[in-house]
Amino acid sequence: KWSPGKLLGVGEKALHFKKYDKSAQFYNTLLKEYPGHESINDKVLFEAGLAAYESKVHYDWAADHFASLVKKYPKSKWYRGAKLWLALSHFHKGEHEKFIATVEEFRLKYRNTREWKVLSNYYEDIAFQYKK
């Protein structure tokens, strides 16, 4: 059984070296096995979500981690970024209504942000296709 510190360390190192699937697995294990551990904060949730998303396999984990960050840390410097990645995770999971809802929120609230620039690329091509 791995300690929380060891899981976090391997997850961070694997993320640094862009070994996203390995990183995602270690972060996910940390978050599942030690959900209340003191080392888990907004940065850890963001990195866990990023690793899971970039693995191109674990979009469900990515959505869970980003949603946790958004819910628990509304004043985090990673908040808008987490909302962006959460929306993209929803898109890849086929949850287009959730994706569109976030795109609309960004269009109305965050038009002058880097995150909107990323989402707006999708907006033109995809959003209207799935709108009801």
C-alpha positions in Angstrom: 0.0 0.0 0.0 1.4 3.3 -1.1 1.5 6.4 1.2 -0.3 9.6 0.1 3.0 11.4 -0.3 4.5 8.7 -2.5 1.3 8.6 -4.7 1.4 12.4 -5.0 5.2 12.4 -5.8 4.9 9.8 -8.5 1.9 11.5 -10.0 3.6 14.9 -10.1 6.8 13.4 -11.6 4.9 11.5 -14.3 2.9 14.6 -15.1 6.2 16.6 -15.4 7.5 14.1 -17.9 4.2 14.0 -19.8 3.5 10.4 -18.9 -0.2 11.3 -18.5 -1.8 7.9 -18.1 0.6 6.9 -15.4 0.2 10.3 -13.7 -3.6 10.1 -13.9 -3.6 6.6 -12.3 -1.4 7.8 -9.3 -3.4 10.9 -8.8 -6.7 9.0 -9.0 -5.5 6.5 -6.5 -4.5 9.2 -4.1 -7.9 11.0 -4.4 -9.9 7.7 -4.0 -7.8 6.1 -1.2 -7.1 9.3 0.8 -9.9 11.7 -0.1 -9.4 13.9 3.1 -5.6 13.9 3.1 -4.0 17.3 3.9 -1.9 17.2 0.7 -5.1 17.4 -1.5 -5.7 21.0 -2.5 -6.9 22.9 -5.6 -3.5 22.5 -7.3 -3.5 18.7 -6.8 -7.1 18.5 -8.1 -6.1 20.6 -11.2 -3.0 18.5 -11.9 -5.0 15.3 -11.4 -7.7 16.5 -13.8 -5.1 17.6 -16.4 -3.2 14.3 -16.3 -6.5 12.4 -16.7 -7.7 14.6 -19.6 -4.3 14.6 -21.4 -4.2 10.8 -21.1 -7.1 10.8 -23.7 -8.5 7.8 -21.8 -9.8 9.0 -18.4 -12.2 11.8 -19.3 -14.5 10.6 -16.5 -11.7 11.0 -13.9 -10.8 14.4 -15.4 -14.5 15.6 -15.1 -14.6 14.3 -11.5 -11.4 16.1 -10.5 -12.2 19.4 -12.2 -15.8 19.3 -10.8 -14.3 18.8 -7.3 -12.0 21.8 -7.7 -14.9 24.0 -9.0 -17.1 23.0 -6.1 -14.6 23.1 -3.3 -12.4 26.0 -4.4 -14.5 28.8 -6.0 -11.7 31.4 -5.3 -8.9 29.3 -6.7 -6.5 30.7 -9.3 -7.2 27.4 -11.2 -11.0 27.9 -11.0 -11.7 29.2 -14.6 -9.1 26.8 -16.0 -10.8 23.9 -14.2 -14.2 25.0 -15.6 -12.7 25.0 -19.1 -11.1 21.6 -18.8 -14.4 20.3 -17.2 -16.3 21.5 -20.2 -13.9 19.9 -22.6 -14.1 16.6 -20.6 -17.9 16.7 -20.9 -17.5 17.2 -24.6 -15.2 14.2 -25.0 -17.6 12.1 -22.8 -20.4 13.0 -25.2 -22.2 15.2 -22.6 -22.8 17.9 -25.1 -25.5 19.7 -23.1 -23.1 20.2 -20.2 -20.5 21.4 -22.6 -22.8 23.9 -24.2 -23.9 25.2 -20.8 -20.3 26.0 -19.9 -19.6 27.5 -23.2 -22.6 29.8 -22.8 -21.5 30.7 -19.3 -18.0 31.6 -20.6 -19.5 33.6 -23.5 -21.5 35.7 -21.0 -19.1 36.0 -18.1 -15.5 35.5 -19.3 -15.3 36.8 -22.8 -12.0 38.5 -22.2 -10.1 35.5 -20.8 -7.6 33.0 -22.2 -10.1 30.3 -21.4 -12.8 31.8 -23.6 -10.3 32.0 -26.5 -9.9 28.2 -26.2 -13.6 27.5 -25.9 -14.6 29.9 -28.6 -12.7 27.8 -31.1 -15.1 25.0 -30.3 -18.1 27.3 -30.0 -18.2 28.3 -33.6 -17.9 24.8 -34.9 -19.8 22.8 -32.4 -22.1 24.7 -30.0 -24.9 25.5 -32.4 -24.9 22.0 -33.7 -25.9 20.6 -30.3 -28.1 23.5 -29.1 -31.8 22.7 -28.8 
